[in-house]
Amino acid sequence: MGETYGYIRVSSREQNLDRQQIAMREFGVEDRRVYADKQSGKDFQRPAYRRLLRKLKPEDVLVIKSIDRLGRNYDEILEQWRLLTKEKGVAIVVLDMPLLDTRQGRDLTGTLIADIVLQLLSYVAQTEREFIRQRQAEGIAAAKARGVQFGRRPLEPPEGLEQVRAAWEAGELSARSAAKRLGVSRTTFAKWMEAGPAAEKVQI
């Protein structure tokens, strides 16, 4: 058997890798052989993972905490699993799923079981994500139908807008100067000018 490596991942820099690092140490993976990414699992173009791939040799073992730490795209997970186990000859251990341990049962039956379990887990994970996106879209559509407004609330025109408008229209103020006087960006000022005088809502 070759060397044992670990791969850990979280989706953003704000998230913590400690739980996965502890799992690697408990399994016996040396810290120097653990590769970590703080990046989305939507694809496999991650720097630490790419370095790990170049390092792995036949008979090495790759340890991951759970299958979604490897990635989140169903088709790409299966492709990476094939690349690692079939092309590179690497054994994979998924700590949260003992059936996905290709160190043992390397015969045809063991390989078939691991492949079936992997495909099922990957399919369920991706289907759940699609359901979540669908529910989110349906929720947004229902809220819009009730009149709920999304996005940033429009900035209320301030008191004195019409005086500034008159000066701008008379050529006494540039758009930049008018916006600065009102304390807004040129884009906001331009929108107010396009909306016309009815846009002003004097604040008491």
Secondary structure by P-SEA (a helix, b strand, c coil): ccbbbbbbbcccccccaaaaaaaaaaaccccccbbbbcccccccccaaaaaaaaaccccbbbbbcccccccccaaaaaaaaaaaccccbbbbbccccccccccccccaaaaaaaaaaaaaaaaaaaaaaaaaaaaaaaaaaaaaaacccccccccccccaaaaaaaaaaaccccaaaaaaaacccaaaaaaaaaaccccccccc
